Amino acid sequence: MKLCRLKSWLVIILSLFSLTLQAEQMLLTPLSGEKMAPALVLTDINGVKHDIRDYRGKPVIINFWATWCPPCRRELPSMNRAWGKIKAEGIVMLAVGVGEDKDSVVDFMTDYPIDFTVLLDSQAEVSAHWPVDALPTTFVLDRQGRLVYRAIGGREWDNNALLDSIRALKNQ
């Protein structure tokens, strides 16, 4: 009887711990200070050059990912759904393919469609200047180009609570 009760409590504790971890995965980590984002000038899969300085005045979401990364594969569909929600709201979303060539990224996109801008950092030279410790890592910049949030690991980007924290940057 006591063993059964102990098992029940253990299941409850583990369930609460799991829910806490899931809730934390939905959140963005605020970054302290007013640190400007490192330079980011890359071409997209169509050969068009993008400079994040050109997006000043808008919040920017920048996701560093790779085709071989399982958490990236799980996260990208939710990013695509999030893009569907925010694209008309003046928020920019960029995906930076790290360490892979254009053909690999384009082939990947046949199975995992990405409707927002995909940039290529084939030699990982640009991402080396960002505080990217793991893939996926996503940064959110405010309208002035400062690093405001970071998310290491996958998130459900189409979660409205998460998106609302980014939407709030439009008015700051």
Backbone torsions as a table, in degrees:
resi	resn	phi	psi	omega
1	MET	NA	-46.7	179.6
2	LYS	-65.1	-37.3	179.1
3	LEU	-65.3	-39.9	178.4
4	CYS	-64.2	-42.6	178.8
5	ARG	-65.4	-40.2	178.1
6	LEU	-63.0	-42.2	177.5
7	LYS	-62.9	-40.6	179.1
8	SER	-62.1	-44.8	178.6
9	TRP	-64.9	-38.7	178.8
10	LEU	-62.5	-42.8	177.9
11	VAL	-62.1	-42.7	179.6
12	ILE	-63.6	-45.8	-179.6
13	ILE	-62.6	-45.6	179.4
14	LEU	-64.5	-37.1	177.9
15	SER	-64.6	-43.8	178.6
16	LEU	-64.7	-40.3	177.5
17	PHE	-61.5	-43.7	179.1
18	SER	-62.7	-43.2	178.1
19	LEU	-63.7	-37.9	177.5
20	THR	-63.2	-44.6	178.7
21	LEU	-63.2	-41.0	178.7
22	GLN	-64.0	-40.6	179.1
23	ALA	-64.8	-40.8	178.1
24	GLU	-63.6	-35.4	179.9
25	GLN	-66.9	-19.5	-179.4
26	MET	-83.9	-15.5	-173.5
27	LEU	-94.6	162.2	174.2
28	LEU	-104.3	143.2	179.1
29	THR	-88.1	119.2	177.5
30	PRO	-67.0	142.2	176.9
31	LEU	-105.5	132.7	-176.6
32	SER	-83.2	160.3	179.3
33	GLY	83.1	-176.0	-179.4
34	GLU	-122.2	52.6	-176.2
35	LYS	-76.4	127.4	176.7
36	MET	-71.6	147.8	177.5
37	ALA	-66.6	143.2	174.3
38	PRO	-61.3	164.2	178.1
39	ALA	-60.5	145.3	175.5
40	LEU	-148.9	103.0	175.9
41	VAL	-129.2	111.9	-177.3
42	LEU	-142.4	162.7	173.9
43	THR	-98.0	150.9	177.3
44	ASP	-88.0	-177.4	-176.3
45	ILE	-68.1	-12.5	176.8
46	ASN	-98.6	4.1	179.0
47	GLY	85.9	7.4	179.5
48	VAL	-86.0	131.5	-179.0
49	LYS	-79.7	135.6	178.7
50	HIS	-125.9	134.7	176.4
51	ASP	-124.6	123.9	-175.9
52	ILE	-62.1	-21.4	176.7
53	ARG	-62.5	-25.5	179.0
54	ASP	-71.2	-12.8	-178.5
55	TYR	-99.1	8.6	178.3
56	ARG	-57.4	143.7	-177.0
57	GLY	99.1	-8.4	179.0
58	LYS	-132.6	145.4	169.9
59	PRO	-65.1	145.4	-178.0
60	VAL	-130.0	131.0	173.5
61	ILE	-105.1	124.5	179.9
62	ILE	-123.6	115.7	-178.2
63	ASN	-107.3	121.8	174.9
64	PHE	-96.0	126.2	-172.3
65	TRP	-151.0	173.8	174.8
66	ALA	-147.6	152.8	-177.2
67	THR	-66.6	-28.4	-176.9
68	TRP	-83.6	-4.0	-172.5
69	CYS	-89.6	110.6	-179.3
70	PRO	-57.4	-43.7	177.6
71	PRO	-64.0	-31.0	176.9
72	CYS	-65.0	-42.9	179.8
73	ARG	-62.1	-37.0	178.3
74	ARG	-72.6	-33.5	-174.2
75	GLU	-80.2	-37.5	-172.1
76	LEU	-57.5	-39.0	176.9
77	PRO	-60.1	-37.7	178.5
78	SER	-70.3	-32.4	175.5
79	MET	-65.2	-40.3	179.0
80	ASN	-64.1	-40.1	176.6
81	ARG	-65.9	-40.0	177.8
82	ALA	-61.4	-41.6	178.6
83	TRP	-58.1	-39.9	177.3
84	GLY	-59.9	-31.0	179.9
85	LYS	-81.3	-32.1	-169.5
86	ILE	-110.2	-8.8	-172.1
87	LYS	-60.1	-28.5	179.5
88	ALA	-90.8	4.1	-174.6
89	GLU	-101.2	7.0	179.2
90	GLY	78.9	25.3	176.3
91	ILE	-111.9	136.1	-179.1
92	VAL	-98.9	139.0	174.8
93	MET	-128.1	127.2	-179.8
94	LEU	-127.3	138.9	173.4
95	ALA	-111.7	126.7	179.9
96	VAL	-108.6	107.9	176.4
97	GLY	-75.3	117.2	-173.3
98	VAL	-99.1	123.7	170.5
99	GLY	76.2	18.4	-178.7
100	GLU	-133.4	153.1	-178.9
101	ASP	-82.9	169.4	-177.0
102	LYS	-58.7	-43.8	-177.7
103	ASP	-60.7	-41.6	179.3
104	SER	-62.9	-42.5	-179.2
105	VAL	-68.4	-44.1	-179.6
106	VAL	-65.0	-42.1	176.1
107	ASP	-59.7	-43.2	178.4
108	PHE	-58.4	-40.7	-176.1
109	MET	-69.4	-12.1	174.3
110	THR	-70.9	-30.5	177.6
111	ASP	-94.8	-26.5	-179.1
112	TYR	-127.0	83.1	-177.8
113	PRO	-59.9	137.4	175.8
114	ILE	-127.4	116.0	-176.0
115	ASP	-91.0	-12.2	178.1
116	PHE	-97.1	176.9	-171.8
117	THR	-67.0	127.6	177.5
118	VAL	-111.6	119.1	179.3
119	LEU	-102.1	153.5	-177.9
120	LEU	-112.1	122.0	172.8
121	ASP	-118.8	65.1	-170.2
122	SER	-57.1	-35.4	-179.5
123	GLN	-98.0	4.8	-179.5
124	ALA	56.8	28.2	-179.2
125	GLU	-76.0	-40.8	-179.2
126	VAL	-73.6	-46.0	-178.3
127	SER	-63.7	-22.8	177.6
128	ALA	-63.8	-20.9	-179.9
129	HIS	-92.5	-2.5	177.7
130	TRP	-102.6	153.8	178.3
131	PRO	-78.4	64.4	179.3
132	VAL	-98.6	111.7	-179.6
133	ASP	-100.4	-18.7	-177.1
134	ALA	-157.4	163.4	175.3
135	LEU	-114.4	138.6	-5.7
136	PRO	-78.0	149.0	168.1
137	THR	-131.2	133.2	-178.1
138	THR	-124.3	138.6	176.2
139	PHE	-118.2	148.7	173.7
140	VAL	-120.3	128.2	178.9
141	LEU	-105.5	145.4	174.3
142	ASP	-80.9	-176.4	-175.3
143	ARG	-66.1	-19.9	179.1
144	GLN	-91.9	-2.3	179.8
145	GLY	89.3	16.8	178.2
146	ARG	-90.1	147.1	175.0
147	LEU	-71.7	120.2	-176.6
148	VAL	-112.0	-44.2	-178.5
149	TYR	-132.5	155.4	172.1
150	ARG	-138.6	145.5	174.6
151	ALA	-132.1	114.9	175.9
152	ILE	-99.3	125.7	-175.0
153	GLY	92.8	172.8	-175.4
154	GLY	-72.5	154.4	176.1
155	ARG	-139.0	163.5	169.3
156	GLU	-94.2	90.6	-171.6
157	TRP	-69.4	-16.9	178.8
158	ASP	-87.5	6.0	175.9
159	ASN	-68.0	124.9	-175.3
160	ASN	-62.9	-35.0	178.6
161	ALA	-64.2	-41.2	177.6
162	LEU	-65.3	-47.2	-179.8
163	LEU	-64.1	-33.6	179.4
164	ASP	-63.6	-33.6	177.9
165	SER	-66.5	-30.5	177.3
166	ILE	-79.8	-40.7	177.9
167	ARG	-58.6	-35.1	-179.2
168	ALA	-61.4	-24.6	179.9
169	LEU	-68.7	-20.1	-179.9
170	LYS	-64.8	-25.3	-175.9
171	ASN	-102.5	5.7	-177.6
172	GLN	-104.0	NA	NA
